Amino acid sequence: MNSISKITLVLFLLFPGVVNAQETGVTAVKQWEVNGVAREALVYIPVSAKSRPTPVIFLFHGHGGNMQEILRNHDFEKLWPESIVIAPQGLKTPGQLVDRAGNYSGWQQAPGDSNDRDIHFFDEMYRSLTEEYKVDKKQVYVTGHSNGGSFTYLLWAMRGDSLAAVAPSAGVAFKFNKMLKPKPVMHIMGENDLLVKPAWQKMMFSSLLKLNECNMQGQPFAESATMYPSAIHMLTVLYLHAGGHVYPRETDAVVVKFFKSASSH
C-alpha cells in the first residue's frame, strides 16, 4: 500500500495528564491520510525518541471508545516513559456483539473486512514512526481491549513479523486462529465478563498454550498473572482479574513487565 502520509504534529496541551515535555516527552495528535481517509492517533513521544532506540506500544480502544479515553485510562507513558505510546482512533464499524448498525467507532475484526482499512492504517503509522523516530523494530508491542483486543490478535495474524509481543484484553481470534504463529502473548481476562464470555476466552488461551508449546502447569509471573513455560521460549501469560468486561488500570504494570520480559526472553 502506498498511502500518502500527511503528518501533522499538534501539541495537545489540554489533554489530562500531559507530562512535562522538558523532562520526558509530549503527548500530541498525529494525523495521516490512508487510502483517501483522514486517520489520527494520540501519541506520547519521549524526548529521546530521535536519539535512542525507542520501544513502541500500540494501544487500541474498544468498540465505541476513543483515543483520548484509552490513553487517559492507562499509564504506559508513566510506567515506561522511554517508549512511544500510540493510541489510534477507530472509525465507525459494525460490532459483532453490539452496535451491528455500525454507529460507533471500532476496528475490523477479520482479514479483508472493510478492505483491510485498519491494517493499512497500522502500516502507515508503523512506517511513519520508524521513519521519523529511532524506533527499535525489535520492541514493537500491541495491546487493546475488547474490539481492540480482537484487533490486537488480528495484527498478530496479519503483521506478526513486525511485532515483538501482544497483550490483548477481552478479545478472541476464532475466525483466524490458524493464521497465528508462535509469539509472546499475555491474555487479559475478567472472570465476570458478561460480553466476551470467560469460556470463550479460556478456549482462546488454550489454543495459545498449544501454539506456543507450553506446559499446562503455570508459574507465578506477577499478582493475578500466571506464566506457562514454553518449550520454544515464547513467554505466555494469563492475567485473570475478578472484574467484568474491563481492562483494569492496575494491569498496566504487569503488561509493561511482560513486554520487557518478552524481548529478553
C-alpha positions in Angstrom: 0.0 0.0 0.0 1.3 3.4 -1.0 -0.7 5.8 1.2 0.1 9.5 1.1 1.1 10.4 4.6 0.1 13.8 5.9 1.7 14.0 9.3 0.7 17.0 11.5 2.0 17.2 15.0 -0.3 19.3 17.2 0.6 19.7 20.8 -2.4 18.5 22.8 -1.8 20.9 25.8 -5.3 20.4 27.2 -5.1 16.7 27.4 -5.4 15.5 31.0 -2.2 14.1 32.4 0.2 15.6 29.9 3.7 15.3 31.3 6.5 17.9 31.4 7.9 17.9 27.9 11.3 19.1 29.1 11.6 16.0 31.4 10.2 13.1 29.5 8.1 13.8 26.4 5.0 15.3 24.9 1.5 14.0 24.1 0.3 15.0 20.7 -2.1 14.2 17.9 -0.7 12.8 14.7 -2.7 12.8 11.5 -2.4 10.7 8.4 -4.3 10.2 5.1 -4.8 6.5 4.4 -6.4 5.4 1.2 -8.0 8.9 1.0 -9.4 8.8 4.5 -8.2 11.0 7.4 -7.0 9.0 10.3 -5.5 10.1 13.6 -3.9 8.9 16.8 -2.9 10.3 20.1 0.8 9.8 20.7 3.2 10.1 23.7 6.6 10.8 22.3 9.7 10.7 24.6 12.3 13.4 24.1 14.9 10.7 23.4 12.9 9.2 20.5 15.1 10.6 17.9 18.4 9.8 19.6 18.0 6.4 21.3 16.5 3.1 20.3 12.8 3.5 21.3 10.2 0.9 22.0 6.6 1.4 20.7 3.4 0.4 22.4 0.2 0.5 20.3 -2.9 0.8 22.4 -6.3 0.1 20.8 -9.6 1.2 22.3 -12.7 -0.9 22.4 -15.9 -0.6 20.3 -17.5 2.8 21.0 -14.3 4.1 22.7 -11.8 6.8 21.6 -8.1 7.5 21.7 -8.4 10.1 24.5 -10.2 7.8 26.8 -8.0 4.8 26.3 -4.8 6.8 26.8 -6.1 8.6 29.8 -7.2 5.4 31.5 -3.8 3.8 31.2 -0.4 4.6 32.5 2.1 3.2 29.9 3.8 6.6 29.3 4.4 6.9 33.1 5.5 3.2 33.6 7.8 3.2 30.6 8.5 6.9 29.7 11.3 5.9 27.3 8.7 4.3 24.9 6.4 5.8 22.3 2.8 5.1 23.3 0.3 5.5 20.4 -3.5 5.3 20.8 -5.1 5.3 17.4 -8.7 6.4 16.8 -11.1 3.9 15.2 -13.8 4.6 12.6 -17.5 3.7 12.6 -17.6 -0.1 12.5 -20.4 -2.7 12.8 -19.8 -4.6 16.0 -20.1 -8.4 16.3 -21.8 -8.5 19.7 -23.2 -4.9 20.0 -23.9 -2.0 17.5 -24.4 -4.1 14.5 -25.5 -0.9 12.6 -22.0 0.4 13.0 -22.9 3.8 14.6 -19.8 3.8 16.8 -16.0 3.6 16.4 -14.1 0.4 16.3 -11.8 -1.9 14.3 -12.1 -4.5 11.6 -12.5 -8.0 13.0 -11.2 -10.3 10.3 -8.9 -10.3 7.3 -10.5 -8.4 4.4 -13.1 -6.6 6.5 -13.6 -3.0 5.2 -10.9 -3.6 2.6 -8.4 -4.0 5.5 -8.6 -0.3 6.2 -7.3 -0.7 9.8 -4.4 -3.0 8.8 -3.4 -0.3 6.2 -3.7 2.3 9.0 -1.4 0.3 11.2 1.0 0.0 8.3 1.1 3.8 7.8 1.5 4.5 11.5 4.4 2.0 11.7 6.0 3.4 8.6 5.9 7.0 9.7 7.1 6.3 13.2 10.0 4.2 12.0 11.0 7.0 9.5 10.6 9.9 11.9 12.0 8.4 15.1 14.7 5.9 16.1 12.2 3.1 16.7 13.6 -0.2 18.0 11.9 -2.6 15.5 12.6 -5.5 17.9 10.4 -3.8 20.5 7.1 -3.0 18.9 4.2 -4.1 21.0 0.4 -4.1 20.8 -2.3 -4.2 23.4 -6.0 -3.3 23.3 -9.4 -4.0 24.9 -12.5 -5.9 23.7 -12.8 -5.0 20.0 -9.3 -3.5 20.3 -8.2 -6.8 21.9 -9.5 -8.8 19.0 -7.8 -6.3 16.6 -4.6 -7.0 18.6 -5.0 -10.6 17.7 -5.7 -9.7 14.1 -2.5 -7.7 13.9 -0.6 -10.7 15.3 -2.1 -12.8 12.5 -1.5 -10.3 9.7 1.5 -8.3 10.8 3.1 -10.6 13.3 6.6 -10.3 11.8 6.6 -6.6 12.9 5.6 -7.3 16.5 7.7 -8.5 19.5 4.7 -9.4 21.7 1.0 -8.8 22.2 -1.3 -8.3 25.2 -5.0 -8.5 24.2 -7.7 -7.9 26.8 -11.2 -9.5 26.5 -10.6 -10.4 22.9 -10.7 -13.6 20.8 -9.5 -14.7 17.4 -11.6 -17.7 16.4 -12.1 -16.5 12.8 -8.4 -16.5 12.0 -6.8 -18.7 14.8 -5.0 -20.7 12.2 -3.1 -17.7 10.9 -1.3 -17.1 14.3 2.3 -18.1 14.5 4.2 -18.6 17.8 4.7 -15.3 19.6 4.9 -14.0 23.2 1.4 -13.2 24.4 -0.3 -12.1 27.6 -4.1 -12.5 27.6 -6.1 -10.3 30.0 -9.4 -11.7 31.1 -12.2 -10.8 33.6 -13.7 -13.7 35.5 -17.1 -11.9 35.3 -17.0 -10.7 31.8 -20.7 -10.8 30.6 -19.9 -9.7 27.0 -16.9 -11.8 25.8 -17.7 -14.8 27.9 -14.9 -16.3 30.1 -15.5 -19.7 28.5 -14.7 -18.3 25.0 -11.5 -16.6 26.4 -10.4 -19.7 28.1 -10.8 -21.6 24.9 -8.8 -18.9 23.2 -6.0 -19.1 25.7 -5.9 -22.9 25.5 -5.2 -22.6 21.8 -2.3 -20.2 22.6 -0.8 -22.7 25.0 -0.8 -25.3 22.3 0.5 -22.8 19.7 3.4 -21.8 21.9 4.1 -25.4 23.1 3.5 -24.5 26.7 3.5 -26.6 29.8 0.0 -26.9 31.3 1.4 -26.2 34.8 1.7 -22.5 35.3 4.1 -20.5 37.5 3.5 -17.1 39.2 4.5 -14.2 36.9 3.0 -11.2 38.9 0.0 -10.5 41.0 -3.0 -12.1 39.2 -0.7 -13.3 36.4 0.4 -16.8 35.6 3.2 -17.8 33.2 3.2 -21.1 31.3 6.7 -22.3 30.4 7.2 -22.6 26.7 9.3 -25.3 25.0 10.1 -22.8 22.2 10.7 -19.9 24.6 7.6 -17.9 23.8 6.6 -16.1 27.0 2.9 -16.9 27.6 0.9 -15.3 30.4 -2.7 -15.3 31.6 -3.8 -12.3 33.6 -7.0 -13.1 35.4 -8.9 -10.4 37.3 -12.1 -10.5 39.3 -13.8 -7.8 37.2 -16.1 -7.8 34.2 -15.6 -6.5 30.7 -12.8 -4.1 31.6 -9.1 -3.5 31.2 -8.0 -2.7 34.8 -5.5 0.1 35.2 -3.5 -2.0 37.6 -2.8 -4.4 34.8 -0.6 -1.8 33.1 2.5 -2.5 35.3 2.2 -6.2 34.5 1.8 -5.6 30.8 5.0 -3.4 30.8 6.8 -6.2 32.8 5.6 -8.7 30.2 6.7 -6.6 27.2 10.1 -6.1 28.7 10.5 -9.7 29.7 9.3 -10.9 26.2 12.1 -9.0 24.5 14.7 -10.5 26.8 13.2 -14.0 27.0 
